[in-house]
Amino acid sequence: MHLIIAKVDEVYFDGEADSLSVKGASGQMTVLPEHMPLITTLKPCTLVVRVGNEEKKFEIDGGVLEVRRDAATVIL
């Protein structure tokens, strides 16, 4: 899935990802390709992006996650 993680003035990640793990309004969640569409607020946590065998971690203070069938966007 295509994933974008950004603030208004900075892009932290923009590319293909195998999964995204984050703490949403209802608790810990993992987003995979073809995930059901949703919008949720995010709580402070370590956001984990998996690309192949690599993990990229981002400490966040909260934000918003929008998931579509083929993409996800995190606004911090």
N, C-alpha and C positions, 0 to 999 in steps of 0.2 A: 504494500500500500504506500501511497505517497504521503509523507509526513512533513509538516512544517511546525517548528517551534520558534516563536518569535515574540519580541516586545515591539512596541511602536517604532523604536529606532534601531533595532538590532535583530538579526536572524541568527538563531543558535543552531538550527538544523533544518535542512531542506533537501530531502532525498527519499529514496526507497527504504522502507523498514519492514522487518518481519513481525515485530510486535512492539507495543508500547505499554508499559506498566506504570500506573499512577494511582494516587489516592483521590477518588472522586467524592462527591457529596454523600454517597451511600457506602463508601468504604473502598478498599483496595480493588483495582480492576486491571485486567489486561485486555488490550484491544488488538485484534488480529485482522488480517485482510478479510473482507466480506462481512465485517462486524455489523450488527444492527445499527442503523443511524441513531445518534443521540446527541444531546447537548447537556453538559454538566459543569458545575463549578468544581474547581480543584482546591484541595487543602494543601498546606505546606507538607512537602515530602521530597523524596529522591525520585525523580522521574527517570525511568530506565528505558532506553531504546535499544532493541536488539536488531543487528544487521549481520546475518550469517552467524559466525561464532563470536562476534564482537559485541560488547555492551558499551553504550555511551550513557553516562549518568549526568544528570543536571539537578542541582538543588533548587527547588522552587519555593516561593512564599505563598503560592496560590495562583489562580488563573481560571481560564475557561477552556474546555475541551469540546470541539465539535467533531463528530465522527460521521462520515458518509461511507457508502459501500466500498469505495475505492481510495479513500483518502481520510486523513485526520489532520486537524489544525489545533495547536495549543497556543493560546494568547496569554502571555504572562503580564 
